[in-house]
Amino acid sequence: MLGKKVLGTALICAMALPAIAGTLQNVVKQGYIKCGVNNGLAGFSEVGPSKKWKGLDVDVCRAIAAAVLGNASKVRFVPLDAKERFTALQTGEIDVLSRNTTWTESRDSSLGINFAGVDYYDGQGFLVSKKLGIKHLKDLNGASICINAGTTTELNVADYFSSHHLKYKSIDYDTTPETTKAFQAGRCDAITSDRSQLAAERTKLKNPKNYVILPEIISKEPLGPSVRQGDDVWFNIVKWSYSAMVEAEELGITSQNVDKIAKTTSSPTIKRFLGITGTMGKNLHINKKWAYNIVKQVGNYGQSYKRNVGMDSALKIPRGINKLWNKGGLQFSPPFD
């Protein structure tokens, strides 16, 4: 009932504001969001044993669906490799790209897309076999390195090795599975990617404990969802849907306690956030309960992190700089007021 009611409200809102065309209107009409994701990256977007998509990036897609359509399950996931992801967004094949993609100046200014936030702060690293005895990046001088083509890793490696007067041989592959398979087969001495992706790929190797991620980090890799430029309404919805997950964690609101808090809270901030008072959602052209729907159906950022890449996952990656700002990390939401 709630999903139908919210969907109806969103449709009425879209119809009542004819100037608001574009992705929101299309999403409401089709009844689901087309979300571009990685075609298989543990912790971020993969099909689990239950045949359902799961991951940190997947949760961002579901949060947007909960906000717009009142139902987090109203998502059609489109698996994409690194080379085709931007074209899929530019041509309208997908409504949002949530695929462990780095926010860079060139992408922001030349591809006709806007990044709507950072759901994971990462950095580029290197994975090697322990049997090689490599302890630090300088030990890779003259080594062969497997690289996923069409990613920021190519330029980062070239810049780093050149500036540190190190030599290497690049062996490029079109997809992550191909890159990992080549590394496993011994076709290269190291594999390089975002450290989160290396942690995920290591779990797929035979005897993962025989491999180590080197301590050096050679780049900043802010990963997050992106949308097409020229559609500010949709851009705002995606941006604030993710921010709501972060804000909920800071407010101490989870999928388990949100109903109790909604009934008992005296906080004006929380009442506005959950749509109990005020008109939050009006300027986004969606139902005022949109943030409540996100938290109830998807959870807050901390919950998503923990189950997908944190201590409740196979990756067990510490929060690190992805902690909230008030706990020493970089994650924070702009004010909800």
C-alpha positions in Angstrom: 0.0 0.0 0.0 2.8 2.4 0.9 4.6 1.8 -2.3 1.5 2.5 -4.4 0.7 5.6 -2.4 4.1 7.1 -2.8 4.2 6.2 -6.5 0.9 7.9 -7.0 2.2 11.0 -5.1 5.3 11.1 -7.2 3.3 10.8 -10.4 0.9 13.6 -9.4 3.8 15.8 -8.4 5.5 15.2 -11.8 2.3 15.9 -13.7 1.5 19.0 -11.7 4.9 20.5 -12.6 5.2 20.3 -16.4 8.5 22.1 -16.4 10.0 19.2 -14.6 10.8 16.8 -17.4 13.6 14.4 -17.8 14.7 11.4 -15.8 12.3 11.8 -12.8 9.3 11.8 -15.1 10.6 8.9 -17.1 11.4 6.9 -13.9 7.9 7.5 -12.5 6.3 6.5 -15.8 8.4 3.3 -16.2 8.0 2.4 -12.5 11.6 1.5 -11.9 15.1 2.9 -12.0 17.7 1.6 -14.4 21.0 1.5 -12.5 24.4 0.8 -14.1 26.6 -1.4 -11.8 29.8 -3.4 -11.9 29.2 -6.8 -13.4 30.7 -8.5 -10.4 32.7 -6.8 -7.7 32.4 -8.2 -4.2 31.2 -5.7 -1.7 30.0 -3.2 -4.3 27.8 -4.9 -6.8 27.4 -8.6 -7.3 24.7 -11.2 -7.5 24.5 -13.1 -4.2 23.6 -16.7 -3.5 19.9 -15.7 -3.4 20.2 -14.5 -7.0 19.7 -10.9 -5.8 22.0 -8.0 -6.4 23.9 -6.8 -3.3 26.7 -4.3 -2.4 27.5 -0.8 -1.4 26.8 0.6 -4.9 23.6 -1.5 -5.2 22.3 0.0 -1.9 22.7 3.5 -3.4 20.5 2.5 -6.3 17.9 1.0 -3.9 18.0 4.2 -1.8 17.1 6.3 -4.9 14.2 3.9 -5.7 13.0 4.1 -2.1 13.1 7.9 -2.3 11.4 8.3 -5.7 9.1 5.3 -5.9 8.6 4.4 -2.2 10.0 0.9 -2.9 13.7 0.0 -2.8 13.1 -3.1 -4.9 12.0 -1.0 -8.0 15.5 -1.2 -9.6 16.7 -2.9 -12.8 20.4 -3.5 -12.6 22.4 -3.2 -15.7 25.9 -4.8 -15.5 28.5 -2.8 -17.3 32.3 -3.0 -17.8 34.6 -0.1 -17.4 34.6 0.8 -21.1 30.9 0.9 -21.7 29.7 2.5 -18.4 29.8 6.2 -19.5 28.3 5.6 -22.9 25.4 3.7 -21.2 24.7 6.8 -19.0 25.2 9.3 -21.8 22.8 7.5 -24.1 20.0 7.0 -21.5 20.4 3.2 -21.3 20.6 3.8 -17.6 19.3 6.5 -15.3 22.2 6.5 -12.8 25.6 5.0 -12.8 26.6 3.5 -9.4 29.7 1.4 -10.4 32.8 2.0 -8.2 33.7 5.0 -10.5 36.3 7.6 -9.6 35.2 11.3 -9.6 37.8 13.2 -11.7 38.0 16.6 -13.3 38.1 15.2 -16.8 35.1 13.0 -16.3 33.2 15.8 -14.6 33.9 18.4 -17.4 34.1 16.4 -20.6 31.7 13.5 -20.5 28.4 15.3 -19.8 28.0 13.8 -16.4 27.8 15.0 -12.8 29.0 13.1 -9.8 26.4 13.1 -7.0 28.6 12.3 -4.0 31.3 9.9 -2.7 30.0 6.6 -1.3 33.5 5.3 -0.8 36.9 7.1 -0.4 39.6 4.8 -1.8 43.1 4.9 -3.3 45.0 2.9 -5.8 47.2 0.0 -4.6 49.0 -3.1 -5.8 48.4 -6.8 -5.1 51.3 -9.2 -5.3 52.1 -12.8 -4.4 53.9 -13.3 -1.1 56.3 -15.7 -2.8 57.9 -12.9 -4.8 59.2 -11.3 -1.6 58.0 -7.8 -2.6 57.5 -5.6 0.4 57.2 -2.1 -1.1 56.3 -0.5 -4.4 59.9 0.3 -5.3 60.5 -3.4 -5.4 58.3 -3.6 -8.5 61.0 -1.8 -10.6 61.0 -3.6 -13.9 58.0 -5.7 -13.1 55.0 -6.5 -15.3 51.7 -5.2 -14.1 48.2 -6.3 -15.1 45.8 -3.3 -15.6 42.1 -3.0 -16.3 41.9 -0.8 -19.5 39.6 2.2 -19.6 40.2 3.1 -15.9 42.1 5.8 -14.0 44.6 3.3 -13.0 46.5 3.4 -16.3 47.4 7.1 -16.0 48.1 6.8 -12.2 50.6 4.0 -12.8 52.4 5.8 -15.6 52.6 9.0 -13.6 53.9 7.3 -10.4 56.5 5.1 -12.0 57.8 8.0 -14.2 58.1 10.4 -11.3 59.9 7.8 -9.2 62.2 6.7 -12.0 60.8 3.2 -12.0 60.3 1.0 -15.0 57.4 -1.4 -15.6 55.6 -3.3 -18.4 51.9 -2.7 -18.7 49.6 -5.7 -19.7 46.1 -4.4 -20.3 42.8 -6.3 -20.2 39.3 -5.2 -21.0 37.6 -6.5 -17.9 38.4 -7.1 -14.2 37.8 -10.9 -14.4 40.3 -11.1 -17.3 42.8 -9.0 -15.4 42.5 -11.1 -12.3 42.6 -14.4 -14.3 45.9 -13.3 -16.0 47.4 -12.3 -12.6 46.4 -15.7 -11.1 48.0 -17.5 -14.1 51.3 -15.7 -13.5 51.2 -13.5 -16.6 52.2 -10.5 -14.5 54.0 -9.8 -11.3 51.3 -7.5 -9.8 47.8 -6.3 -10.4 46.8 -2.7 -9.7 43.4 -1.2 -9.0 41.5 0.6 -6.2 42.5 -1.1 -2.9 38.8 -2.0 -2.2 38.7 -3.8 -5.6 42.0 -5.6 -4.9 40.5 -6.8 -1.6 37.5 -8.1 -3.4 39.5 -9.8 -6.2 41.8 -11.4 -3.6 38.9 -13.4 -2.2 38.4 -15.0 -5.6 42.0 -16.2 -5.9 43.1 -19.7 -4.8 44.6 -19.4 -1.3 43.9 -15.7 -0.8 46.3 -15.6 2.2 49.2 -16.1 -0.2 48.7 -12.6 -1.6 49.3 -9.2 -0.1 48.3 -5.6 -0.9 51.4 -3.4 -0.7 51.2 -0.5 1.8 51.7 2.3 -0.6 48.7 4.2 -2.0 49.4 6.2 -5.1 46.2 8.1 -5.8 43.0 9.5 -4.5 40.0 7.5 -5.7 36.7 9.1 -4.6 34.1 6.6 -5.8 30.4 7.6 -6.3 27.3 7.7 -8.4 26.9 9.9 -11.4 24.0 11.2 -13.6 23.7 13.0 -16.9 24.3 16.8 -16.9 21.4 19.1 -17.7 18.8 17.4 -15.4 19.2 19.2 -12.0 16.0 17.7 -10.6 17.3 14.2 -11.0 20.8 15.2 -9.9 19.5 16.6 -6.7 17.4 13.5 -6.0 20.4 11.2 -6.4 22.7 13.5 -4.4 20.3 13.8 -1.4 19.3 10.1 -1.5 22.8 9.1 -0.7 23.3 12.0 1.7 20.2 10.7 3.6 22.0 7.4 4.3 24.9 9.3 5.8 22.7 11.7 7.8 20.7 8.8 9.2 23.9 7.3 10.6 24.9 10.5 12.2 21.4 10.9 13.8 21.6 7.3 15.1 18.6 6.2 13.0 18.7 2.6 11.6 16.3 0.4 9.7 15.6 -1.4 13.0 14.8 1.7 15.2 13.4 4.2 12.7 9.8 3.4 13.5 10.3 3.7 17.3 12.3 7.0 16.9 9.5 8.4 14.6 7.0 7.7 17.4 9.0 9.0 20.3 11.4 11.7 19.2 11.1 15.3 20.3 14.0 16.4 18.0 12.8 19.0 15.4 15.8 17.9 13.2 14.7 14.2 13.2 11.0 15.1 12.7 11.9 17.1 9.6 14.3 14.4 8.3 11.7 11.6 8.7 8.9 13.8 7.1 6.9 13.9 10.3 6.8 17.7 10.2 7.8 20.2 7.6 7.8 19.9 3.8 11.0 18.1 3.1 10.8 16.5 -0.3 8.8 19.4 -1.8 11.8 21.0 -3.5 13.0 17.5 -4.7 9.5 16.9 -6.1 9.1 13.6 -4.2 7.1 12.4 -1.2 8.1 14.0 2.2 8.6 10.5 3.6 11.4 9.8 1.1 14.2 9.8 3.7 12.2 7.5 6.0 11.7 5.1 3.2 15.4 5.0 2.5 16.3 4.3 6.1 13.5 1.8 6.7 14.1 -0.2 3.5 17.8 0.1 2.9 19.4 1.4 6.1 21.9 4.0 7.0 25.4 4.3 5.5 27.0 2.5 8.4 24.7 -0.4 8.1 25.4 -0.7 4.3 29.1 -0.4 4.8 29.2 -3.0 7.6 27.2 -5.7 5.7 28.8 -5.2 2.3 32.5 -4.3 2.8 33.0 -4.1 6.6 33.2 -6.6 9.4 30.0 -8.4 8.5 31.3 -9.1 5.0 33.9 -11.4 3.5 36.1 -8.3 2.8 36.2 -7.0 6.4 37.7 -3.6 5.4 38.0 -1.2 8.3 36.0 2.0 8.0 39.2 4.1 8.0 38.6 7.4 6.2 35.0 6.3 5.4 34.0 6.9 9.0 31.7 9.8 9.8 33.3 13.2 10.0 32.7 13.3 13.8 34.6 10.1 14.2 37.7 11.0 12.3 36.5 10.2 8.8 35.5 12.0 5.6 31.9 11.0 5.3 29.4 13.7 6.1 26.1 15.0 4.7 25.3 18.7 4.0 22.7 20.0 6.4 19.1 18.9 6.0 17.3 22.2 6.6 
